[in-house]
Amino acid sequence: MTTPQPKPFAFYGRVSTEDNQDPESSRSWQLTRATTLIQPHGGRIVTEYFDVGQSRSLPWQRRTQANQLLAALRNPRRGFSAVVVGEPHRAFYGNQFGLTVPLFAHYGVELWVPEIGGPIDPDNEAHELVMSVFGGMSKGERNRIKLRVRTAMAAQTLLEGRYLGGRPPYGYTLRDLGPHPNPAKASDGKRLKGLTPDEQTAPIVRRIFAEFLAGIGLFAIAEGLTANHVPCPSAHDRARNRHRSGIAWSKSAIRVILTNPRYTGRQVWNKQRTDEVLLDVDDVAMGHTGVMRWNARDKWVVSKEVTHEPLIDDATFEQTQAILQRRGRGTGGQHVKQRTRNPYVFRGLIYCAACDRRMQGQYNHGAAYYRCRFPQEYALANQVEHPSNVYLREDALTDPLDTWLASAFTPHRLQQTITAMTDAQPLEHPPALATAAQAIITDCDTKLERYRAALDAGADPTVVTGWITQTQAERARAEADLHTQPGTGPRRMSRTEISNLVRALGDIAGVLRDADSADKAEVYRQLDLRLTYEAETQTVRAAVDLSAHRGVMVCVRGGT
């Protein structure tokens, strides 16, 4: 009598910071629940997928471990025949169960849930109802956690003036105030922090307010600080500002300091919020992404009492805000969202050669220009050298650029360009099945070209059409096999496919010239075009990286 083999299971669990639990203890607890469920049925866990720090609101395709599990489902040699989850309300959020379980059913993999007591039956309405309830509970729990956290933080700021974390503003540093008032956090060794004036930068903040009230403008203040060799905020704290140059003070840095009420000694919270917006409006199942946005001034939460040593008094701050309002320099700390009213073909693609910063679009008298704002935003004293005016008109660049791009597709250079485009595609390292499928596709493409040539030469249409139909079916089967292979990445286009795509465009220069500005901008972006403008010589250096990874190859005004 043979002993039955244990049934192999994959385990999936999840925990994030919003759950306020230790990842290891949560994993252990969910794993114990899953093991207790499957052991009486002869099951054993052979592989684990556990997402840490991934919000439950993210769909499975955007969670690291869950996406790997979905990829494993497509592999016939996956090594498991069922998946067990630790907690359904951590694994599924909202309608995620309805979007995910059909994949398990399609690949013939059972999904086990402790609350169901075994495998889920996709055709059982009761099972679907129970899992939908768990999805709703998960969504409601997340919303309650967010509400409790925000309410607690608002109360701690308003009543206690507690420092709630984040980067201390320029002019302050952090000091230790003793053990954390939360016993659980105190037992973990966490300490309460507070703001205290920084000996080096606090006098600079007082100087900025004093000079502004004396009638000196933002740019003049920035010029004076740079000329006096005072490090700007990003230069003062290089460890957290490696992405910034730190070469000079800017008007925006002066404005941020002048509009920050923390310098009055009061704690402020809720200056910004995180809005959840659809990642893809054409694919709601992809979920949301967080976008930081500024709140209006009346939404800020300001402590009632002075909680740290002020650098300026209330009268100075209010007088500063009144002057800013009158001058039209700002809205007293309220950030207004700016919208682009005009299309820019080279948006984000043109760089200034003097400072290597992106040039910004601006319309003058109905024409699109690009300008470098470095002279207006950054001080020009000492080592910071830059032309005072850097302007480039868009239509002066469009025709020469399109002509240059189209020159690569002239008859005498076409084959060289197609070869370069073919070789520039990312290398693939597919498994053996994917390699065989790709070879079949290439062979089918060659056959189809021969069959079409035979038709043009006068061969029997009935016979040739049968050959074409049979070859197309063989190619479709190979493509289906190729797409079911996990981790193959984007498919390399064959030389024939690229040739057909280029020839379908016809006159490249004419296509680019007549293209809609939005479509043309997308083509430039897909080509990874970079334009560098040298103001002194009034020349533009254009570079295209054919080896840059692109998801798709697109055509303008109607693709093939």
N, C-alpha and C positions, 0 to 999 in steps of 0.2 A: 504494500500500500504506500503510495507516494504522498509526501507531505505537501499540502497546498502552499504555493509561493505567496508571500505577503504582497498586498496590493500597494504599489508605490504611489505616494502622494507628494504634491508640492504644497508648501505652506506660504500663505500671504498674510502679512500683518502691516500695521502702520501706526506711527505715533508722530506728533509734531509738537512744536512749542506751544500751540494754542491749547493742547490737552493738559499742559502743566504736569507732566509725568516724566519720570526718569526713563529714557529709552530702553535701557537694558532690562529693568524690572517689568516694563510694559511688554517687551518682546517675550520675556520668560513666561509671563502670565498668559498671553495670547497663545503661545506655543503649547502650554499645558492644557488649555481648553481644547485646542485642536487635536492634540494627541489623545486626550480622554475620549473624544468623539470617535476617532477612527480605529483605535486599538481593538475594541470588541468585534470589529468587522474585519480583522486581519490586515489592517492598513498600517503603513509605516511612512514616515516623512523622509524623503530622499534628497530634497533640496528646499531652500528657504528663499523667500523674497520678502524683505522687510524694509519699508520706506521710513526713513527718519528725517524729520524736518519738512516733510511734504504735506501741505495743507490738504484736508479732505475735500475741499472745493475743487481741487484740480482733477480733471478727468484722468482715467487710467493711462491714456496715451502720453500725458505730460508728467506723470510720476516716474521717477527713475526706475525703481524696481518693478512696479506694475507694468511698465512698458516692456521691460525685459521678459516678464512672464507672458505677456501677449505675443511677443515675438517667438517665445519657446512653443506656444501652442501651434504655430505653423510648421514646426519641425516634426516630421513623423518619428524621428529618433529622439524625442524630447526626454525620455527616461522616466516619465510618470504618466498615469492614466487618469488622475483626478487631482483637484485642487481643493484645499480646505482653508478657510479664512478664520482668523482668530476672533474678530468681532465684526459683525456686519455693519454696524453704524460707524466704524472707523474705515472700513473698506469702501463703502458706498455712500454717496452724498446726493440728495435730491433724486434725479432720475437716472443716475449713473448705472444702476442695476439693469434697467431696461435697455441701455445702450451697450452693456458689456456681456450679459449672459448669452445673447445670440451667437457671439464668437465661440463661447465654450460649446454650445450645441452644434455649431457648424463643424468644429474640429473633433467632435465626439469626446470631449473631456468633461467629466462630471465636476460639479461645483458643490462642495459640502459646506454646510453652515451649522454651527452648534445649536442655534435657536430653532432650526428646522428639525434637528435630530438626525440628519443624514444628508443625502444628496438632494439637490433641488430639481424638481421636475418642471421643465420649461412649459409643459402643457397644463400644469396644475394651477388653476386660478387662485387657490388659497395660498400657495407658495409665493406667487407673484404679488399678491396683496400684502402678505407679511413682509416681504422684502421692500416693497414700496413704503410701508409704514416705517421701516428702519431708516430708509433714505430720508423721509421727512423728519424723523426724530434727529438724525444727524445734522440736517440743515438747521432745525430749530435750536439744537444744542450749541452749534457754532454761533448763531446769532445772539443767543443768551450770553455766551462767554464774551463776545465783543461788547455787548451792552454793559455787562457788569464791569469789565475792565475799564471802559471809557468813563463810566460813572465814578468808579473809584479814583481814577487818575484826576478827573475834574475836581472831586472833593478834596483830594490830597493837595492839589495845587491851590485851590481857592481858600481852604481853611488852614492848612498847615504850611503852605508855601514850600512843599518838599521838592527837592531836585529829583526829577524823574528819569534822568539819564540823558544820553546824547552828548554831543560835543559841546564843551563849554564855550560861550561866546568869546570873541577876541577881547582881551582885557581882563579875563578871569581865568583862574585855574581851579582845580578841585582840591578839597581838603577832607580829611577823615573826620566824621562826626560821631563815630562810635559804632556799636553793634546795630544791625538792622532792626527796626521795630517789629518786623514780622518774625515771630519765634522760629518758624520753619526755615526761613532764609538765614536767620542768625545762626541756627544750628549748622548750616552749611558753610559758615564762615563769611557770609556776605556782610558788607559794612555799608553804613549810610554815608552818602557823599553830599557835599555842599559847595557852593561857589565862594571863592575868596579872590580879592584883587591880585593880579599878577604884577609883580614889581616892575617888570620890563614893559609891559604893554598897557597897563592901566593909565599911566600918564599920557600915552598917545591918544587914548579915547577921550580924555579930558581936553587935550589940545584940539582934536577934531571938532568937538562941540564948541569950544571957545572961538576958534577961527571962523566957523560957519556963522555964529551969531555976530561976529565982527564984520560980516559982509563978504567974506571970501567964498568963492564958488567951489563946487565939488572938484572940478578939474584942477583949479589952482591949489587946493589942499593936497590933492594927490601929487602934483608937481613938487610941492614943497617937501612932502614927506620923502619922496624918492630922492630929491636933491640932498636931503640931510642924511641919506643912507639909512633910513628907517625901514627894516624889513616889513614887507606887506604880510597880511595874515597867512597866505599860503607859504611864504618863505620862512615865517616864524615857526610854523609847524610842518616841516617837510615830511615827517613820518606819515602823516595822514593826507598829504597833498602832493604825492609823487606825480599825479597826473597833470599838475599845473606847473607853469614855468617859474612863477614866483619872482619875476624880474622887476616888477614895478607895481605901484599902487594904481588901482583903477577907480573910475568914478562909481562904479557899481559897489565896490567894497566900502567906499565912504558912505554911500547912501544906505547900505545895509546897517552900518553902525549907527547912523543918525536916526534910524527908524526902529531900533530895538529897545523896547521898554524895560528890558532886563537891567539896563544900566541905572535905572532908578532904584534898584534894590528889591524889586518885586519879581516873583517867579511868574513865568508865562508858559501856558500850554495851549495846544490846539491851534497853533498858527498854521499848520498844514493838516491835511486829511488824505486818506488813501481811498480813492474811488475805484470800484471794480467795473471795468469796461470789457466788452466782448473782445476776445482776442481776434476773432474773425467773424465779421457780421454775416458772412455767407455760410458759416459752419458753426452754428450755436453750440454744437456738441463739444467744441474745443474749449469751452469754458471762458472764464474771465481772467484778466490780468490786472494787477494793482497799478494805479497811476497816482503819483503824488501831485496834489493841487493845493493852492493857497486858499485859506479861509478869509472871509471878510473880517475887518477889524472888530466888529461887534460880536464875532463868534469866538474871539480869543478868551481864554480863561486866565485872569490875572489875580494873583494873591491879594487878599485884603490888607495884609500887613507887610512891612519890609522884612525880608527873610535873609538877606545877605547885605554886605556893605555896599552902599550905592557909590557909583562913580560920578553921577550928576544928580541934581535935585529935580523934583517934579516940575518946577517952573521952567527950568532950562529945557527940559524935554518937550513940554507943551509948546513953548515958544519956537523950538526948532520945527515941530510938526506944522505949526501955523505958517512959518516961512516957506517950508517945502510946498505946502498947498498953494500959497499965493504965487510962487514962482512956476508952478506947474511941473516941478521936478519929480513929483511922485504923488501917491495917494495916501501918504502917512502910514505906509507899511502894508496897505492893501494892494495886492498884486492883481492886475487886470490881465486876463487872458487875451493875447493878441492872435488874430486870425490872418492867414495869408489871403489877400484879396486878389492877387494877380499870379498867374502861372509863371514859373521860372524854369526854363529848359535845363539849365546847369546848376540847379539848386544843390548845394552841398558838394559840388564837384570842382569848384575853382578855389585855388589856394594862392595866397599872396607870397611871392618869393622872398620878401623882406622879413616876414615873421613866421611864415609857414602856418598861418591861421586861415580858416575858411573865410572867404569873402561872402558878404550878405547881399541879398537882392534888394533893389530899390527902384521904383518907377518914377521917372522924371519926364514930364510932358508926353506921357503916353508911351514911352520907350523903357525897356527893361535895362537896368544897369546892375553891375556888381561892384561893391565897394568894400574896402577893408576898414573896419571900425577901430583898429588898433590906435590910431592917433587920437580918436575921440574918447576912448575908454581908458587908455593906459598913459601914464606919464612918459614924457619923452626926454627927461633929464638924464645926464650922465651917460651910462653905457647903452642906453636904449635908443638906438638910431632907427629911424623909420621915415619914409616920405610923408609929408603932411597930407597929401591927397592921392589916393589910389582908386581910380575909377576905371571900369571896363564896360563898354556897351555890348549888350548881348548879340545884336544883329551883326556886329562887326566880326564876331567869332563864328557864328553859325555856319555860314556858307563855306569858309575855308576848312572848317573842321569836317563837315560832311563830305567835302571833296577829298580830303585826306583819307577818311574812312573808306569812301567808295573806291579809292585807288587800289585798295587791296583786292578788289573784286573785278578789276579790269581783266580782259581775256588773257593777256600774257602773264598775269600774276595769279590767276584764279586757282590753278592746281596747287601752287605753293601755299596759298592761303588755306585751302581745304585741308592740305596735309598738316599745316600748323594747328588748325582747329581740332583735327582728329587726335593728334598727338598731345594736345594740351588738356584733354579731358582727364579727370581724376582716375588714377589706376584702381582697378578693382582686384580684390583677392577673394573671389567667390569660392564656395565649395565645389566639389567635383560635379555634382548635378547641375549647378548653375553654369559651370563652364561648358558642359555638354549642351545645355539648352541654348546658350549663346552661340555655340558653333552651328547648331541647327538653324537658328534664326539667320545667321550670316549666309549659310548655304541656301536657304530659301530665298533670301533677297537676290542672290546671284541667279538662281533659277528663274525668278519672276522677271528679271531684266532680260534674260534670254528669250523667255516666252513672249514678252511684249515686242521684242525685236523680230521674232518669227512672225507675229501677226502683221507687223509693218511690212515684212518682206513678202506677204501674200500667202502664208500658211493657212491650212484649213481652220477657220474660226471655231468650229465645233470641237475639234480635237484639242486645240490649244486652250480653249476656255476650260475644258475639263482638267487639263494639267494645272492651270492657274488656280482653279477652285481647290484641287487636292493639295497644292503647295501652300495656299493661304491657310487651309485648315491645319496643316502640319505646323506652320509658323505660329498660329494662334495657340496650339497646344504647348509649344515650346515657350511662348511668352507666359502662359499661365503657370508652367512649372518654374520659370525664372522668378516670377513675382511671389511664389510661395516660399522661396528660400529666404531664411532670416539673415539679416545683416549684410545683404548684398549691396545696399546703398543705391544711389542713382545709376541707371544703366548708361553705359557708354554708347553714344550714337555711332553707327557705322559710317564709313567714308561715303557710302552710297546715300545714306539718309541725309548727311550734311550736304552732299552735292545737290540732291533733289530740293532741299530747303533753300539753298542759295539760288539755284536756278529759278525757283518759283517766285523769288522776289523780283527778278528782272533787273531793271535799272536801279541799282542801289542808291545812287545819288538822287535820282528822281523820287524814289520812295521816301528817303529821309527829308528831302526838301518839302514834299507835300504832306508829310505826316503831321498828325495832331501833336501839339506841344507836349501833352501828357504822355503819349505813346513814345515820342522821341526821347523824352527824359527817362522813360523806363528802359529803352534800348541802351542809352548811355550808362545807366546804372548797372544793367546786366553785363555790360562790357568792362565794368570796373574802371571807367574812364577817370583819369585824374588830370586836371589842367592847372598849371602853375604860371601865374602872370608876373612878368618882370616889368615893373612900372617904368624904370629908367630907360629901357630899350623898347618898351611897348611891344613885347613879344610874349607868346604863350607857348609853353612846352606841353604837349599832349602825350599821354602814355595810356596804353590799354593793356590789361593783363588777361590774356586768353586763358591762363591756367587757373584763374580765380574760380572757386566753386560757385556754380549757379544751378539752381534747382531745375529750371527749364530754359530752353532757347526759344525766344519769342520773335514774332514778326510784327511790324507796324501796320495798322489799318488792315486787319484781316490776315490771320495766320494760315499756315498750311497744316 
